Amino acid sequence: MVLELYVRSPYVTNVGQPVDQPVPFSHKHHVMDDGIDCRYCHTTAETSASAGMPSTQVCMNCHSEIWAQSPALEPVRQSFATGQPIVWNRVTSVPGYVYFDHSIHVQKGIGCSTCHGRVDEMPLTYKTQSMQMSFCLDCHQDPAKFVRPKDQVFNMAWQPPANQDQLGRDLVAAYHIQSKISCDTCHR
């Protein structure tokens, strides 16, 4: 019992602990303040297993003009000049023996904030969920509690309505969502 609590604790899972990055990137500033959509930087979230990380060119689309001389952005300018990508530190990941596909979750109406939390409110990004198997199984066993209209997948502020039970069941049927809890769904 004590060991189980320990392995699920923020001390072990790093939930709530900001991850140091080579550039102090603020999702709050870029998403909440500037209104940049998740897909501007994470271009493959809808089409690939990985959401993708932005190339330095994506950063420079704005930062060649805005904050162009900021010392904090020196690594971005250096990356752009040399062609060497910035090596970001992963915030959220699953173990190597787990298969996860962003695109199928997005296509089935699972919102970014379901797994990643309100990154639009994070000056420094941190993990909000343990990403342990129990977290994934909660959704896979009863997806109706978590599914949302597809036009709300990228809405970080979306909250389930009072009728989520009925809405969720309707969306599960409409999106042809199957409750996939067999081991080989994720462990391939």
N, C-alpha and C positions, 0 to 999 in steps of 0.2 A: 504493500500500500504506500509506504513512504517512498520507495523507489519509483513507483508509478507517478506520484505527485512531482518528484524531482525531475524526471525526464520530460514532463509536460510543463515545467515551470519556465518562466521567461528567462531565467538564468541559463537554461540549456537551449531553449528554442530561439533566443534572441528577439522575442516579440517585444516591440516597443523600444528597441534600442537603435538609434540612428546608425547608419553604416557610413563610415568615412569614404569619401570619393575624391578623385583627383581634382575635381572642380566642385566647389560648394553649390551644387545644383538645387534650386528650390522649386519643387512642383507647385507649391502654393503660389509663388510669384508667377510662374509661367501659365498655370492652368486657371487658378481663381482670379488673379489680378489681371492677367493679359488675355484670358479666355482661349488659350490654345487647346485644341482638342487632343485627346490621347493619341489619336491616329496620325497626327502630324509628325510625331517623333517615333512612335511605335507602329510603323507602317504595315507590318505583316500580321498584326493581331487578328485580323479578320480572315486571313488566307493561309496561315502557316501554323505549324506547331509552336513556333517561337513568336513572341510579339515583336522581337527585334529591338535593337538599340539604334539610335540615330547616328548617322555618319556625321563627321565634323562639318561637312558641307551644310547639313540641315541647321546646325547651330549658327554657322556663319551667314546663313540667309538673312538673319536679323543682326547678328553681332558683328558683321562687317560695318554696320552703321550705328548700332545701339550699344553703348558701353564698349566701343571698339578698342579703347585703350585701358580698360580696367585691368589692374594687376591680377584680379581673381580669374580672369579669362585668359591669362598667358598660356596655360596648357592647351586651350582650344586653338589659339593662334598658332602655337608651336605645332600642333597636330595638323592643322590645315597647311602650314608651310612645308612640312616634311612628308605629308601623306601617311604618317603613322597614326593609326586610330587611337583614340583615347581608350584606355583599359579601365572600364567602370567595374566597380565591385558589386557583385550580385547582392540584391536585397532579399529577393524571394526565389527559392529554388526547391525542387524536389530531389530526392536521392537519385543517383544514376540508374538504379534498377526500376525506376518508375517512369512510365510513359505518360506525358501530358501534352495535350494539343490545345493551344489557345483558340484556334479557329472554330473548333466544334463547340466549345463552350460559348463563344460569342454568337455563333449562328443559332444556338439553342436558347438564347435569351438570358445568359448568365452575365451579370454586370461586372465590370472591372472592380468596383468597390466591394463586391462580395468576397473576393479573395485578397485584394490589395488594400482595402480600407479606403478612407477618404484622403487619398494622396494629394488631392487638390487643396487640402488644409495642412500639408506637411512642408515646413520650411526645409527640413532635412528628412529624407525618406527612411522609413523603418518598416519592418514587417509587422502586420497586424494580426496575422493568423499563424499558427504553428506549422501549418502544412503537413502535419502528421496525418496518418491514414484516417484517424477518427474524424478529422475535419472534413476530408473528402467524402467519407462514407455518409456523413450527415446529409449532404446534398444528394449523393447518388441514391440513397435509400428513399428519400422523399423530395424529389426535385421541385414539386409544386410550391414548397415553402420559399424557394430561392429564385425561381424563374420570374422574369419581368418582360414587359413588351420589348420587342427588338429595338424599337426606336428610343428606348431608355437605357440600353446596355452601356453607353458611354456617359450617361448622366450620373455623375458622382453623388449628387444629392438626392437621388431617387430613394423614396421610402415605400415599403410595401403598404398598399392601402388597407383599409379595414376589412375589405372583402378578399384579401390575398388568398385565402383557402380556395374560394371559388375561381378567382382569376387564375391562380396557379394551376388548378386542375384543367381549366379551359386552355391555357397556354401549353401545358404538357401535351394535351390532345392535338392542338393546332400545330405544334412544332414537332410532333411525332417523337417526343422524348421517351426513351425507355429507361427504366430504373436499372442501371448497369452496376451490379455489385459482385459479379464473378471476378475472381482474382486476375484472370487474364485481360480484363478490361484495361488495367493500368500496369500490371506486371507482365511484361512481354519478353 
